[in-house]
Amino acid sequence: MTIMKVLVTGGAGYIGSVMIPIFLEKGYKIICLDRFFFGKESLKDVSSDSNLELVKDDVRWFDANLLKSVDAVIDLASLSNDPSGELDPLKTLDINYLGRVRVAKLSKEHGVKRYVLASTCSVYGFQEGILDEASPTNPLTTYAKSNVLAEKDVLTLADDRFTVTVLRQATVYGLSPRMRFDLAINGMVLGVYKNRKIPVMRDGTQWRPFVHVRDTSKAFLMVLESPENKVNKQIFNVGANDQNVQIFPLAELIKETLSVPFEIEWYGSPDKRSYRVNFDKIKNILGFVPNYTPKEGAKEVYEALENNKVTDSLKTKTVEWYKHLLEANKLLEEVILKDTLL
């Protein structure tokens, strides 16, 4: 079966705004369902493409008729990191767990053939050794817990007519139209650019796996284009073995890449999350090999900052932007009368 129409939830976000242009170039028709908390600017370069439809809605209550004639769903919608997930844990579970399970169930009911859940390697929490898809999960945050719950429930929906795949992504880095500087590599590069300081969360020995945003987008495409018997009911870690890096050595790597002097700026309590991940499965089964390295990602982000292609606006720090929206909403509620501001 050739997949023609794909619904991408959360498609205007950091990953989706890189992924959607790639899919459009491949000839796919895309429906992007998003709340557009960060605006629609991230998709401005493809907004006039006749194969792209933008739908402002929410995974918790969108009209299921949207799924008619959809061949596949890529479910990116979520409060997208650990700090955001702790702003309102119940809301996080409502969106990241129940909302995405709703998408999967409705997809199956409406004849969608494939469903791909965007999950995270943070489900592994703090564990010794090198972890693969068969390793026990150890979620330490609401964000990670909601992903574990969503994985479990959507995988039970899989059958011969409904192919379900879970992609546990490494920590993503690299340039995106919806830029994020609350991700490790991107944030370190911003620190060097702004004040010649790299923020490093204590104690620097914690392990993280990394993957470039274009590479993880490629992984989703490979899943959709792979035979169903290779991907159905499967979990894949998305990344590369040689991109497991400890945080302090990562700072040293960025120093070497950018060739500029800097100081280490330590922050926070010792990180409870530390995990090294094995990525052999996606390489052996799907032939996935990343095209980018942390060095290349750091360099492209630094050059984009130098050339004013990106700025560190409030929108680039996810949890800070959510806090801003919540405060603005509270202020509006206090002054609006009879649905009127002025």
C-alpha positions as CSV (number, residue, x, y, z in Angstrom):
1,M,0.0,0.0,0.0
2,T,1.3,3.5,-0.9
3,I,0.5,5.9,1.9
4,M,-0.8,9.2,0.5
5,K,-2.5,11.1,3.2
6,V,-1.0,11.5,6.7
7,L,-2.4,13.2,9.8
8,V,0.4,14.7,11.9
9,T,-0.7,15.8,15.3
10,G,1.5,18.5,16.9
11,G,2.8,19.1,13.4
12,A,3.8,22.8,14.0
13,G,6.2,21.9,16.8
14,Y,10.0,21.5,16.9
15,I,10.0,18.1,15.1
16,G,6.8,18.4,13.1
17,S,7.9,21.6,11.4
18,V,11.0,19.8,10.1
19,M,9.2,16.6,9.3
20,I,6.2,18.0,7.3
21,P,8.3,19.7,4.6
22,I,10.3,16.4,4.2
23,F,7.0,14.5,3.7
24,L,5.6,17.1,1.3
25,E,8.8,16.8,-0.8
26,K,8.1,13.0,-1.0
27,G,4.6,13.6,-2.4
28,Y,2.5,13.0,0.7
29,K,-0.6,14.9,1.5
30,I,-0.5,16.2,5.1
31,I,-3.1,17.3,7.6
32,C,-1.4,19.1,10.4
33,L,-3.5,19.2,13.6
34,D,-2.1,21.5,16.2
35,R,-3.1,24.0,18.9
36,F,-0.5,26.4,17.5
37,F,0.6,27.5,21.0
38,F,3.7,28.7,19.3
39,G,2.0,30.2,16.2
40,K,1.9,29.0,12.6
41,E,5.2,30.7,11.6
42,S,7.1,27.4,11.8
43,L,5.2,26.2,8.7
44,K,5.2,29.5,6.7
45,D,7.6,28.1,4.0
46,V,5.1,25.4,3.1
47,S,1.8,27.0,4.0
48,S,0.9,27.6,0.4
49,D,1.5,24.0,-0.6
50,S,-1.8,22.5,-1.8
51,N,-1.0,19.2,-0.2
52,L,-0.9,20.7,3.3
53,E,-4.0,21.4,5.4
54,L,-3.7,23.2,8.7
55,V,-6.3,22.4,11.4
56,K,-6.4,24.2,14.7
57,D,-7.7,21.7,17.2
58,D,-6.8,19.5,20.1
59,V,-6.2,15.7,20.3
60,R,-8.6,15.6,23.3
61,W,-11.6,16.7,21.4
62,F,-11.1,17.1,17.6
63,D,-13.9,15.8,15.3
64,A,-13.1,12.2,14.3
65,N,-14.4,12.9,10.8
66,L,-11.0,14.5,10.2
67,L,-9.7,10.9,9.9
68,K,-11.8,10.0,6.9
69,S,-9.5,9.1,4.0
70,V,-6.4,9.3,6.2
71,D,-4.0,6.5,5.6
72,A,-1.6,7.0,8.5
73,V,-1.2,9.1,11.7
74,I,2.0,10.3,13.2
75,D,1.1,11.4,16.8
76,L,3.6,14.1,17.9
77,A,1.1,16.1,20.0
78,S,2.2,16.4,23.6
79,L,3.5,18.7,26.3
80,S,7.0,18.1,25.1
81,N,9.5,17.8,27.9
82,D,9.9,17.0,31.6
83,P,9.6,20.5,33.0
84,S,6.5,21.2,31.0
85,G,5.0,18.0,32.2
86,E,5.3,19.1,35.8
87,L,3.4,22.4,35.3
88,D,0.2,20.5,35.6
89,P,0.7,16.7,35.9
90,L,-3.0,15.9,35.5
91,K,-3.2,18.0,32.3
92,T,0.0,16.2,31.1
93,L,-1.6,12.8,31.5
94,D,-4.8,14.1,29.9
95,I,-2.9,15.2,26.8
96,N,0.1,13.0,26.5
97,Y,-1.6,9.8,27.6
98,L,-5.3,9.9,27.2
99,G,-5.3,12.3,24.3
100,R,-3.0,10.2,22.2
101,V,-4.7,7.0,23.1
102,R,-7.9,8.7,21.9
103,V,-6.2,9.5,18.6
104,A,-5.1,5.9,18.2
105,K,-8.5,4.4,19.0
106,L,-10.3,6.8,16.6
107,S,-7.8,6.1,13.9
108,K,-8.5,2.4,14.2
109,E,-12.3,2.9,14.2
110,H,-12.1,5.1,11.1
111,G,-10.0,2.7,9.0
112,V,-6.6,4.3,9.3
113,K,-4.0,1.7,8.4
114,R,-1.0,2.9,10.4
115,Y,-0.4,4.8,13.6
116,V,3.0,5.9,14.9
117,L,3.5,7.1,18.4
118,A,6.3,9.6,19.2
119,S,7.7,8.5,22.5
120,T,11.0,9.2,24.3
121,C,14.1,7.4,25.6
122,S,13.5,9.2,28.9
123,V,11.1,6.3,29.7
124,Y,14.3,4.5,30.8
125,G,14.9,6.9,33.6
126,F,18.0,6.1,35.7
127,Q,19.6,2.8,34.9
128,E,23.0,1.2,34.7
129,G,24.2,-0.5,31.6
130,I,23.1,-0.1,28.0
131,L,19.4,-0.3,27.5
132,D,17.4,-1.7,24.5
133,E,13.7,-2.0,23.7
134,A,13.3,-5.1,25.9
135,S,14.8,-3.4,29.0
136,P,12.4,-2.4,31.8
137,T,11.2,1.2,31.8
138,N,11.8,3.4,34.8
139,P,9.9,6.6,34.2
140,L,10.9,9.3,36.7
141,T,8.7,12.2,35.6
142,T,5.1,12.8,34.6
143,Y,6.2,13.3,31.0
144,A,8.0,9.9,31.0
145,K,5.2,8.1,32.8
146,S,2.6,9.4,30.4
147,N,4.7,8.1,27.5
148,V,4.9,4.6,29.1
149,L,1.2,4.5,29.6
150,A,0.5,5.7,26.0
151,E,2.9,3.1,24.6
152,K,1.2,0.3,26.4
153,D,-2.3,1.2,25.4
154,V,-1.7,2.0,21.8
155,L,0.2,-1.2,21.2
156,T,-2.7,-3.3,22.4
157,L,-4.8,-1.8,19.5
158,A,-2.5,-3.3,16.9
159,D,-3.8,-6.1,14.7
160,D,-3.6,-7.3,11.1
161,R,-5.6,-4.3,9.9
162,F,-4.1,-1.6,12.2
163,T,-0.3,-1.3,12.3
164,V,1.0,0.4,15.4
165,T,4.6,1.5,15.9
166,V,6.3,3.3,18.9
167,L,9.4,5.4,18.3
168,R,11.4,6.2,21.5
169,Q,13.4,9.2,20.4
170,A,16.8,10.2,21.8
171,T,17.2,13.8,23.0
172,V,16.7,15.8,19.8
173,Y,19.0,18.6,18.6
174,G,19.5,20.8,15.5
175,L,17.9,23.6,13.7
176,S,14.1,23.8,13.3
177,P,11.7,26.5,12.2
178,R,10.1,26.1,15.7
179,M,13.4,26.4,17.4
180,R,14.0,25.1,20.9
181,F,16.8,26.1,23.2
182,D,15.6,24.0,26.1
183,L,17.3,21.0,24.6
184,A,20.8,20.0,25.8
185,I,22.9,20.6,22.6
186,N,20.9,23.6,21.4
187,G,20.9,25.2,24.9
188,M,24.7,24.8,25.2
189,V,25.3,26.4,21.9
190,L,23.1,29.3,22.8
191,G,25.0,29.8,26.0
192,V,28.3,30.0,24.1
193,Y,26.8,32.4,21.6
194,K,25.3,34.8,24.2
195,N,27.8,34.9,27.0
196,R,30.5,32.4,26.4
197,K,29.1,30.1,29.1
198,I,27.8,26.6,28.6
199,P,25.0,25.6,31.0
200,V,25.6,22.1,32.4
201,M,23.2,20.4,34.7
202,R,25.0,18.8,37.7
203,D,26.9,16.6,38.0
204,G,27.8,16.3,34.3
205,T,28.4,12.5,34.4
206,Q,24.8,11.7,33.4
207,W,24.4,9.9,30.0
208,R,22.1,11.0,27.3
209,P,21.5,9.6,23.8
210,F,21.1,12.2,21.0
211,V,19.5,12.4,17.5
212,H,19.3,15.2,15.0
213,V,15.8,16.5,14.3
214,R,16.1,15.7,10.6
215,D,17.2,12.2,11.4
216,T,14.3,11.5,13.7
217,S,12.0,12.8,11.0
218,K,13.6,10.4,8.6
219,A,12.9,7.5,11.1
220,F,9.2,8.3,11.0
221,L,9.2,8.3,7.2
222,M,11.1,5.0,7.2
223,V,8.5,3.4,9.4
224,L,5.6,4.5,7.2
225,E,7.4,3.2,4.1
226,S,8.5,-0.2,5.6
227,P,6.5,-3.4,5.2
228,E,3.9,-3.8,7.9
229,N,5.3,-7.0,9.2
230,K,8.6,-5.2,10.1
231,V,7.0,-2.5,12.1
232,N,3.7,-3.7,13.5
233,K,3.5,-4.0,17.3
234,Q,7.2,-2.8,17.4
235,I,9.1,-0.4,19.6
236,F,12.2,1.2,18.1
237,N,14.8,3.4,19.9
238,V,15.7,6.2,17.5
239,G,19.3,7.3,17.5
240,A,22.8,5.9,17.2
241,N,25.1,4.0,19.6
242,D,27.9,6.5,19.0
243,Q,25.7,9.4,20.0
244,N,25.4,8.3,23.6
245,V,27.3,11.1,25.4
246,Q,27.8,12.2,29.0
247,I,26.8,15.8,29.5
248,F,30.2,17.3,30.6
249,P,32.1,15.6,27.7
250,L,29.3,16.9,25.5
251,A,30.2,20.5,26.6
252,E,33.8,19.7,25.8
253,L,32.7,18.4,22.3
254,I,30.9,21.7,21.6
255,K,34.0,23.7,22.7
256,E,36.1,21.7,20.2
257,T,33.5,22.2,17.5
258,L,32.9,26.0,17.9
259,S,36.5,26.8,18.7
260,V,35.6,29.6,21.1
261,P,36.5,30.1,24.8
262,F,33.8,29.5,27.3
263,E,33.2,28.8,31.0
264,I,31.0,26.0,32.5
265,E,27.9,27.3,34.2
266,W,26.7,24.6,36.5
267,Y,23.0,24.6,37.5
268,G,20.4,22.5,39.2
269,S,20.5,19.5,41.6
270,P,22.2,16.3,40.3
271,D,20.2,15.0,37.4
272,K,18.2,11.9,38.4
273,R,18.0,10.8,34.7
274,S,20.8,9.0,33.2
275,Y,20.6,6.3,30.5
276,R,22.7,4.8,27.7
277,V,20.6,3.3,24.9
278,N,21.2,0.6,22.3
279,F,20.0,1.5,18.8
280,D,20.8,-1.7,16.9
281,K,17.2,-2.7,16.3
282,I,16.2,0.2,14.1
283,K,19.5,-0.1,12.2
284,N,19.2,-3.8,11.6
285,I,15.5,-4.0,10.8
286,L,14.9,-0.7,9.0
287,G,18.4,0.2,7.9
288,F,18.2,3.5,9.8
289,V,21.6,5.3,10.1
290,P,21.7,9.0,11.2
291,N,23.1,11.5,8.7
292,Y,24.1,14.1,11.3
293,T,26.3,14.2,14.4
294,P,26.2,16.5,17.5
295,K,29.2,18.4,16.1
296,E,27.3,19.2,12.9
297,G,24.1,20.1,14.8
298,A,26.0,22.4,17.1
299,K,27.7,24.1,14.2
300,E,24.5,24.7,12.3
301,V,22.7,26.2,15.3
302,Y,25.7,28.5,16.1
303,E,25.8,29.7,12.5
304,A,22.1,30.3,12.5
305,L,22.4,32.4,15.6
306,E,25.3,34.4,14.1
307,N,23.3,35.0,10.9
308,N,20.1,36.0,12.7
309,K,18.2,33.1,11.3
310,V,17.0,32.2,14.8
311,T,16.7,34.2,18.0
312,D,16.3,33.1,21.6
313,S,12.8,34.5,22.0
314,L,10.6,33.3,24.9
315,K,8.9,30.8,22.5
316,T,12.2,28.9,22.3
317,K,12.0,27.8,25.9
318,T,8.9,25.6,26.0
319,V,8.1,25.7,29.7
320,E,8.6,29.4,30.0
321,W,6.3,30.0,27.0
322,Y,3.6,27.8,28.6
323,K,3.9,29.8,31.9
324,H,3.6,33.0,29.9
325,L,0.4,31.8,28.2
326,L,-1.1,30.7,31.5
327,E,-0.3,34.0,33.1
328,A,-1.7,35.9,30.1
329,N,-4.9,33.8,30.2
330,K,-5.3,34.5,33.9
331,L,-5.0,38.2,33.3
332,L,-7.5,38.2,30.5
333,E,-10.0,36.3,32.7
334,E,-9.8,39.0,35.2
335,V,-10.5,41.9,32.8
336,I,-12.8,40.4,30.1
337,L,-16.5,41.2,30.7
338,K,-19.3,39.8,28.5
339,D,-16.7,38.3,26.2
340,T,-15.3,41.8,25.5
341,L,-11.8,43.1,26.3
342,L,-12.3,46.8,25.4
